[in-house]
Amino acid sequence: MDINQEVFEMVITSEGRLRSRCLMLSLLLLAAWEAGSGQVHYSVPEEAKHGTFVGRIAQDLGLELAELVPRLFRVASKGRGDLLEVNLQNGILFVNSRIDREELCGRSAECSIHLEVIVDRPLQVFHVEVEVKDINDNPPVFPVKEQRVLIYESRLPDSLFPLEGASDADVGSNSILTYRLTSNENFALDVKTNSDDSTQIGLVLRKSLDREEVPEHNLLLMATDQGKPELTGTVQLLITVLDVNDNAPSFGQSEYEVKIFENSDNGTIVIRVNASDRDEGANGEISYSFNNLVPATISNQFRIDANTGEIVIRGNLDFENTNLYKIRIEATDKGHPPMAGHCTVLVKVLDKNDNVPQIALTSLSLPVREDAQFGTVIALISVSDLDSGPNGQVTCSLTPYVPFKLVSTFKNYYSLVLDSTLDRENVANYEVVVTARDGGSPSLSARASMSVEVADVNDNAPAFPQPEYTVFVKENNPPGCHIFTVSARDADAQENALVSYSLVERRVGERALSSYVSVHAESGKVYALQPLDHEELELLQFQVSARDAGVPPLGSNVTLQVFVLDENDNAPALLPPGSGGGPSAVSPVVSRSVSAGHVVAKVRAVDADSGYNAWLSYELQLAAGGARSPFRVGLYTGEISTTRALDEADAPRQRLLVLVKDHGEPALTATATVLLSLEDSGQAPKASSRGLSGAAGTETVLVDVNVYLIIAICAVSSLLVLTLLLYTALRCSAPPSEGACGPVKPRLVCSSAVASWSYSQERRQRVCSEEGPPKTDLMAFSPSLPACPVVADMGEHQDLKDDSLSKVSLSFHN
């Protein structure tokens, strides 16, 4: 060691010369190699655990523990990694990681790890050999997990089939193997040792094989080494028995039955037949086909796949045409010679609800009289369905709410009969829909409609909109004037609804009704045949009959109340003052001693008209020359009275001209001349006595007449108001009627003698006939208005016909 140190120091100190340095380094390495030529040997079993003690390497190399670190003690191993490591604290060599002998050395008989231990200062290299000892840690291993052996089923017994043996990675007794085969009756194991000490194994057939019975044999071959403990390896022997064509294809059953719905799509699989051949390979490859005797109807409807045995539809299946097919199938293998098997397929076609029910209508008895009896047969109906079972079971029904019903007479035959009363006037035609529905799912239905016309029967009389009409006609109408139109409606049809009109004849006074009015038979227009006179006939009431043309004919009547309205066609007529007086002159004697307001005479007049036309007023015409007369006349009384006391300047004979005028339009007048004789008071006491007596008697008579007039006027007014209310109610429930009477301009009339009454409230109604412009409106004034102021002397009121201070007046309005 000292020589090496000196050489090392010489090398370090010879830095100046490069050649000398290299020489010294070579010498140093050579010296180190020579110093380490004495090797240290250790042994360790493979698979030792981490930290396993191998040896005290520092001690065995003569190194002090304290100098291991300063001298940079280290261990190197070529290609062995860090399998072994040295603890620098105690100098012990130990196992650092897993050591696998088979991985390090394979199947070599000896296996060791070479370590180089290097320390510096001075540099020293030591060689250490660590022997890795084998343990039985590897079981025998076969080259494959499964060994397949192919043997034809026709091979004879004692035939030998070689097998691959196992190998063991261990060495020595750990790698010596023995073999064992699972027990079976067909095979035995044959083991031979060759000249090179290798073992050869084989399989010996002991019994003939039948592939159709046992196509494969699965055996277990075991190899066991002689290590401690023993380890075993196994391999599966899959012995496949090869086929020879000694079996024909066979089907699972000789006959198959399959059901399929009609109208299935082309390409639909009907059935897949499957034949099996116990052979294999080409011997077991089967081809399917129809038998040569299969008719064309089957080959047109079906085809079979030669490889899969699938029978599919190639044509449309119709249950109604063919519901059963019998198909013979052949399965042929591809062996030599080929062998064949047979079966029959029965294809039953199932019905599908693909046919709509059919409806046939026959023997229609149309039209049907509306008075037909219940149960009358209208039509015969038959239904059919080409499907079968529930799909062909058909039920019929009618549209609801018709007066008919279906009565089953036989299977799928029905009668359409009348079930309730018919009324053509309500429903003249029925659209009857017959629905036929089968019992399929989903069900199919068909509809057939028929129009059932109801024939008319004359069961309705002509009817007027209202039972009574009120017509107002002005008097003096032209002959043939259209005054009203009646109209009746008959709900029947054709001739049963053809209405004709006629008068219900009766007598009006001494004359026949037909002399006054007539009615047009077709249009219902009512005409006045002659001028009507209000003064002669105020109300004409009659009936018009409407009758249809049915058999037997039916009819009804309507009442017409024709009120003849007054026109101002009569002038006032003067009444004589006494039985011997003339019609237009009055000649009383007046005393000059009478005071102002004394009634000296009275002009009396009447008017044949009524209402306003008969309401008279009196006016005193001015005398010739415009001289003022000492007399005046009452506007509505006709009483002539003095306006002042008479004197000597007044002419002894006074001639007064009184104009009597009605209120008609235009007003008619009459003129009365009154001659008054003025006498002194002593000359005329007798006359005055007579005059006073006559005046008293006249006053008493006039008072009685006025009382009766007031009572009569009130009664007439009440009757007119009641008539107006009734007429208004009737007109509100009926359409307005038009007439031929001309329009009259409306007017409001004050019924007061001195224009002090308030205007009355108007009520207007259209009261004219149905055609032409409206005749008039009725304008009524309420009799409940305040009474007019009366003239001073009630005993000398004018005798008015159908008039009063409180009255009802008629005026006509368009």
C-alpha angles and dihedrals in degrees: 000000000000092000090053091050091051091049090049091051091048090054092050094048093049096073094133098071123053098198092052091050094054092048092051092049091053091050091049093054092047090051092050092050091051092048092054098046091104102087127208115220127209133169130210131175117243119255090032114163125255111279095025110156113249104168148309094268098173093051093044090051091049095244125144116238092228094058097049094089099038091049092049097243110203140163125218129189123186110238094338097101118203098328090133129033137184124229103223092201096062103011094238122148111221140172109270102178140005115302116205112187093197090053094047100042109008113208093340113136092226127041128179141159117233115214128191114206113199128188128176135217090071105016112240131171123201127188120218126185118204113191116213109214121211122243126187095262099131122072121211111280128205116213092241135025092229130030115202119209120189116206126172113232088233095063116119127238120272091038111146124223117188122230135200113251129219130257132214122212091208124088135229119012089347089071100046107110137201124192133219131180127208113256117266138146099234104052141039132188122247116198122186132177115220127216091262090058090254118137123234120194131191143176119243122204108228100173135027116265130229112199093195090058100037112006094178137029120203114202132173119225115196129197119194127190126212098240127122106281101022117241125205134205126193139197130193115237109209106193111193117198108218118223134242121193099261099127132068120220114266133194124226090244135008095234131032126195121202132174125209134172121249119252091035113161122267110264093035111144111240098184140330111228116203126199122187128211116198088213122081141218114020088345089061098038106111130202120198127212143153117266114260090243094060108120123240092250089067096043089050092053101038141028131192128219108235093213105038101029091231114155109207135181117258100168137038114280114216118187091199090060103037126359100177134047125185112202125185114209129198126202114197126184126215098237127122107283097018119233127206139207129197140210139164126235119203110202112196113195112217121215118251123197094252101130122082115220115260122226124201122189117200140166098026112193100201141198102032120213113239090232093055116139124250112272095031108154112238102175144347117238131192128184133193139179125196092211122091137228116011089344089064098043106104129195124191130213139173132228108268126255098035123124092238138083139193119246118194111228099172138346106311091353122111140175122218105219136177112263105175142016119296123218114184091193090063100036119010097178135026124204100211115195118196113201120199115194127181127215097246125122108266091022123224123217140190130199133209122185131200132185112231110198118202113222116222124249121193096251100130125073119213109272129207118215089240134010096236139029130195116214127188117206128178115235121248091041116168115263112267093025114163105236105168145350123224120201129190125185124214115202091207124090139245114350091355088064096044104113127198126187132217140164122259096233120229138145124265105202106308095338133077120252091237089065089065105038142009135192128217108241096221107029099035092228113157117215131192105229096198138017112283121226118212090201090055101036122015098172129029113188121184143143131246118207123214116198130177128220097242126122108275094020120231126206147174137195136230126199122229121197108197112194112199106218119216123247126192096259099130123073120216114276120215119229118220116249091229141000092272100039124105122249097251110026131070121187112184125162117239126197116228090226096069116118128234114290094028112147108232100171144351131221113213124197138163134201122212090213124082139230116008090350088063097041105109131201129189129220130183112226117223117256121247111284094025095268114162113249120222088224136075136188127226111251095229103009100056090220115149112214137167120264093200142359114294119243139184092271092068114095113254091233119050121193112199124188112205118193114208112200133177126213098244126121107275095021118232122213144196129194127222123192116211119194114198124191115207114210135172117264095254095053099055112043093114093047090046090050091051090044093051092047091049091046092052092050092047092049092053091051093047092050091054092047092050092052091054091045092053092050092048093046092051091050092048091047092052090048091051093048090050090048090050093052092048091047092049091052092049094047093050089059095046136054116262118271126222128213141187098246115113124251120264122209112249119247139178117223128202109218094200121110093220098031092255097122120100118240114272125237114264127228116188131191133173104242104164130110126277098262132051127022118322113276105210147327122234113238114189128189117209113247090214093081119114115282121255119255107265128226116261099252108053092178092069100048117143117260103243124188115232092344138114141164088254104044149140114251127196123217128166129229134186 
